[in-house]
Amino acid sequence: MKIQHHGQSGLPFGKLYALLYLFTVGAVAINLFMLGLMAQAIGIPALPPVTALLVSFPLGVPVNWLITRWVRRLMDEADNGS
């Protein structure tokens, strides 16, 4: 899949992706851990924090791609004044 780069200023998509990746992984890890805590209500054992963190690294890749697209679009809108 090719990503369009027309009219962009500031950070390129790849650098923005790398910059946001750790924040995205952290958010995914927190959400997974909280989901594991809520799952205890239906009898599923709690998800340990380290497991949530390890699972969040591969899950963070597609989530970060979506977040980076969203942030890039917001940056482009701000640059264009719309």
BELVENUR-V893156 format. One record per backbone hydrogen bond with DSSP energy under -1.0 kcal/mol. NH is the residue of the N-H (numbers start at 1). CO is the residue of the C=O. Records with the same first field share a line. If there is no record, write none. Layout:
BEGIN
NH = CO + CO
END
This chain:
BEGIN
16 = 12
17 = 13
18 = 14
19 = 15
20 = 16
21 = 17
24 = 20
25 = 21
26 = 22
27 = 23
28 = 24
29 = 25
30 = 26
31 = 27
32 = 28
33 = 29
34 = 30
35 = 31
36 = 32
37 = 33
38 = 34
39 = 35
41 = 38
42 = 39
43 = 40
44 = 39
52 = 48
53 = 49
54 = 50
55 = 51
56 = 52
59 = 55
60 = 56
63 = 59
64 = 60
65 = 61
66 = 62
67 = 63
68 = 64
69 = 65
70 = 66
71 = 67
72 = 68
73 = 69
74 = 70
75 = 71
76 = 72
77 = 73
78 = 74
79 = 75
80 = 76
81 = 77
82 = 77
END
